[in-house]
Amino acid sequence: MTKVVLALAAFVDLGLAALLIGISGFIFGAHEGMNGEPWAVAAWTAALIVCLAAPIAGFILNSRKQSGAGLIVAWLPPAGALLAMAIPPPY
């Protein structure tokens, strides 16, 4: 059962990574590439790395008999995305 939940977390994390790549043009500008604000580039890059590394770390922890920690690590990016969506805009 743990591997099924970890696989579901991996699909959700990869979906978040695809969403980050899909909206990158809106964050950095259509033709600017990585010429946006440095803090936005750093935050976007960190979020993408976390979305890709979290399921890998979850499966590694699960194979080392720490399935609870693996589940928590794998589900951190979706929880962080939900938390980020709950923050009201500054305007």
Backbone as CSV, one residue per row, in Angstrom:
resi,resn,N_x,N_y,N_z,CA_x,CA_y,CA_z,C_x,C_y,C_z
1,MET,0.817,-1.198,0.000,0.000,0.000,0.000,0.864,1.267,0.000
2,THR,1.993,1.197,0.695,2.877,2.359,0.763,3.439,2.704,-0.601
3,LYS,3.783,1.671,-1.378,4.345,1.933,-2.708,3.303,2.546,-3.634
4,VAL,2.046,2.202,-3.458,0.983,2.792,-4.278,0.837,4.274,-3.947
5,VAL,0.871,4.608,-2.665,0.759,6.014,-2.256,1.996,6.798,-2.692
6,LEU,3.171,6.158,-2.631,4.381,6.813,-3.118,4.331,7.029,-4.627
7,ALA,3.790,6.050,-5.353,3.661,6.216,-6.803,2.680,7.340,-7.122
8,LEU,1.599,7.429,-6.362,0.649,8.527,-6.565,1.314,9.872,-6.282
9,ALA,2.118,9.915,-5.229,2.857,11.147,-4.920,3.833,11.490,-6.033
10,ALA,4.457,10.474,-6.628,5.389,10.727,-7.730,4.658,11.314,-8.927
11,PHE,3.474,10.798,-9.241,2.697,11.359,-10.352,2.270,12.800,-10.065
12,VAL,1.876,13.067,-8.833,1.477,14.435,-8.472,2.684,15.364,-8.535
13,ASP,3.821,14.914,-8.029,5.034,15.739,-8.072,5.481,16.013,-9.503
14,LEU,5.408,15.001,-10.358,5.772,15.218,-11.765,4.769,16.138,-12.455
15,GLY,3.512,16.058,-12.053,2.516,16.992,-12.585,2.808,18.422,-12.165
16,LEU,3.228,18.604,-10.912,3.617,19.943,-10.460,4.840,20.453,-11.211
17,ALA,5.792,19.564,-11.478,6.972,19.967,-12.245,6.574,20.372,-13.662
18,ALA,5.663,19.630,-14.264,5.186,19.987,-15.606,4.451,21.314,-15.579
19,LEU,3.682,21.551,-14.522,2.987,22.831,-14.392,3.980,23.973,-14.236
20,LEU,5.029,23.766,-13.451,6.064,24.798,-13.309,6.734,25.112,-14.637
21,ILE,7.027,24.087,-15.410,7.637,24.312,-16.719,6.654,24.999,-17.651
22,GLY,5.392,24.627,-17.549,4.377,25.226,-18.419,4.132,26.700,-18.141
23,ILE,4.216,27.100,-16.873,3.951,28.504,-16.549,5.217,29.345,-16.479
24,SER,6.356,28.756,-16.790,7.606,29.513,-16.685,7.625,30.712,-17.629
25,GLY,6.985,30.618,-18.766,6.926,31.745,-19.686,6.175,32.926,-19.108
26,PHE,5.170,32.652,-18.282,4.420,33.731,-17.647,5.213,34.365,-16.513
27,ILE,6.101,33.592,-15.900,6.892,34.116,-14.793,8.073,34.931,-15.302
28,PHE,8.766,34.419,-16.312,9.995,35.057,-16.779,9.809,35.878,-18.037
29,GLY,8.673,35.863,-18.629,8.475,36.553,-19.895,8.645,35.572,-21.039
30,ALA,7.904,35.790,-22.096,7.837,34.806,-23.174,9.186,34.562,-23.855
31,HIS,9.950,35.603,-24.102,11.184,35.427,-24.862,12.429,35.722,-24.037
32,GLU,12.277,35.887,-22.753,13.421,36.260,-21.937,14.205,35.073,-21.429
33,GLY,13.629,33.933,-21.399,14.319,32.780,-20.839,14.517,32.962,-19.354
34,MET,15.736,32.817,-18.877,16.021,32.973,-17.452,16.538,34.373,-17.143
35,ASN,16.021,35.382,-17.822,16.441,36.756,-17.589,15.469,37.513,-16.695
36,GLY,14.676,36.799,-15.911,13.725,37.440,-15.013,14.413,37.924,-13.742
37,GLU,13.596,38.272,-12.758,14.128,38.687,-11.469,14.925,37.535,-10.855
38,PRO,16.078,37.827,-10.260,16.908,36.739,-9.711,16.204,35.920,-8.629
39,TRP,15.411,36.566,-7.771,14.729,35.808,-6.721,13.662,34.900,-7.305
40,ALA,13.010,35.337,-8.388,11.998,34.501,-9.023,12.642,33.308,-9.719
41,VAL,13.785,33.533,-10.340,14.508,32.438,-10.995,14.969,31.429,-9.953
42,ALA,15.500,31.911,-8.828,15.975,31.014,-7.776,14.818,30.224,-7.162
43,ALA,13.701,30.884,-6.896,12.547,30.198,-6.309,11.973,29.168,-7.269
44,TRP,11.876,29.524,-8.550,11.342,28.589,-9.542,12.255,27.383,-9.698
45,THR,13.566,27.616,-9.744,14.525,26.527,-9.884,14.485,25.608,-8.669
46,ALA,14.419,26.191,-7.484,14.348,25.380,-6.266,13.065,24.558,-6.232
47,ALA,11.960,25.161,-6.627,10.688,24.431,-6.636,10.726,23.279,-7.629
48,LEU,11.321,23.491,-8.776,11.420,22.419,-9.778,12.310,21.282,-9.274
49,ILE,13.435,21.621,-8.658,14.331,20.591,-8.131,13.648,19.797,-7.024
50,VAL,12.932,20.477,-6.144,12.231,19.784,-5.055,11.147,18.870,-5.617
51,CYS,10.412,19.335,-6.629,9.362,18.501,-7.225,9.931,17.249,-7.878
52,LEU,11.128,17.326,-8.404,11.735,16.156,-9.037,12.457,15.259,-8.032
53,ALA,13.018,15.839,-6.973,13.806,15.051,-6.018,12.955,14.419,-4.919
54,ALA,11.810,14.989,-4.596,11.002,14.483,-3.483,10.532,13.042,-3.680
55,PRO,9.991,12.668,-4.851,9.587,11.264,-4.972,10.764,10.297,-4.952
56,ILE,11.907,10.722,-5.477,13.094,9.868,-5.437,13.517,9.643,-3.989
57,ALA,13.550,10.714,-3.216,13.901,10.588,-1.801,12.869,9.748,-1.053
58,GLY,11.601,9.880,-1.411,10.564,9.079,-0.768,10.748,7.598,-1.020
59,PHE,11.065,7.228,-2.253,11.298,5.814,-2.558,12.569,5.297,-1.887
60,ILE,13.602,6.140,-1.795,14.830,5.730,-1.116,14.560,5.496,0.370
61,LEU,13.828,6.413,0.993,13.496,6.230,2.405,12.621,4.995,2.617
62,ASN,11.712,4.738,1.688,10.867,3.554,1.801,11.686,2.279,1.697
63,SER,12.678,2.273,0.840,13.518,1.075,0.710,14.412,0.862,1.930
64,ARG,14.641,1.916,2.696,15.427,1.804,3.930,14.534,1.614,5.152
65,LYS,13.320,1.154,4.941,12.358,0.823,6.002,11.904,2.036,6.807
66,GLN,11.902,3.207,6.183,11.385,4.424,6.807,10.236,4.937,5.949
67,SER,9.189,4.127,5.857,8.105,4.449,4.935,7.341,5.695,5.349
68,GLY,7.192,5.953,6.643,6.492,7.161,7.088,7.213,8.424,6.655
69,ALA,8.519,8.434,6.848,9.310,9.593,6.429,9.302,9.726,4.914
70,GLY,9.326,8.598,4.216,9.271,8.642,2.756,7.974,9.232,2.244
71,LEU,6.865,8.875,2.886,5.574,9.440,2.479,5.513,10.936,2.744
72,ILE,6.036,11.346,3.880,6.021,12.778,4.203,6.856,13.561,3.201
73,VAL,8.037,13.063,2.901,8.921,13.761,1.953,8.292,13.818,0.569
74,ALA,7.689,12.730,0.142,7.108,12.690,-1.206,5.905,13.609,-1.341
75,TRP,5.163,13.816,-0.256,3.969,14.660,-0.328,4.235,16.110,0.081
76,LEU,5.478,16.480,0.374,5.782,17.874,0.725,5.535,18.868,-0.419
77,PRO,5.939,18.598,-1.660,5.675,19.571,-2.727,4.183,19.850,-2.963
78,PRO,3.302,18.841,-3.001,1.881,19.180,-3.154,1.334,19.966,-1.962
79,ALA,1.797,19.624,-0.759,1.347,20.375,0.416,1.843,21.820,0.355
80,GLY,3.081,22.005,-0.083,3.612,23.365,-0.238,2.887,24.155,-1.311
81,ALA,2.490,23.473,-2.385,1.742,24.148,-3.445,0.365,24.580,-2.944
82,LEU,-0.278,23.720,-2.168,-1.575,24.102,-1.597,-1.440,25.256,-0.630
83,LEU,-0.374,25.247,0.162,-0.130,26.347,1.081,0.145,27.647,0.330
84,ALA,0.908,27.551,-0.750,1.201,28.746,-1.548,-0.067,29.312,-2.200
85,MET,-0.978,28.431,-2.574,-2.234,28.903,-3.163,-3.152,29.548,-2.128
86,ALA,-2.950,29.238,-0.851,-3.786,29.796,0.215,-3.350,31.207,0.621
87,ILE,-2.144,31.599,0.242,-1.657,32.935,0.595,-2.327,33.943,-0.313
88,PRO,-2.959,34.966,0.261,-3.628,35.956,-0.579,-2.625,36.812,-1.344
89,PRO,-3.018,37.308,-2.524,-2.106,38.155,-3.307,-1.856,39.477,-2.574
90,PRO,-0.695,40.094,-2.829,-0.335,41.307,-2.079,-1.047,42.578,-2.545
91,TYR,-1.871,42.504,-3.546,-2.513,43.720,-4.026,-3.942,43.818,-3.579
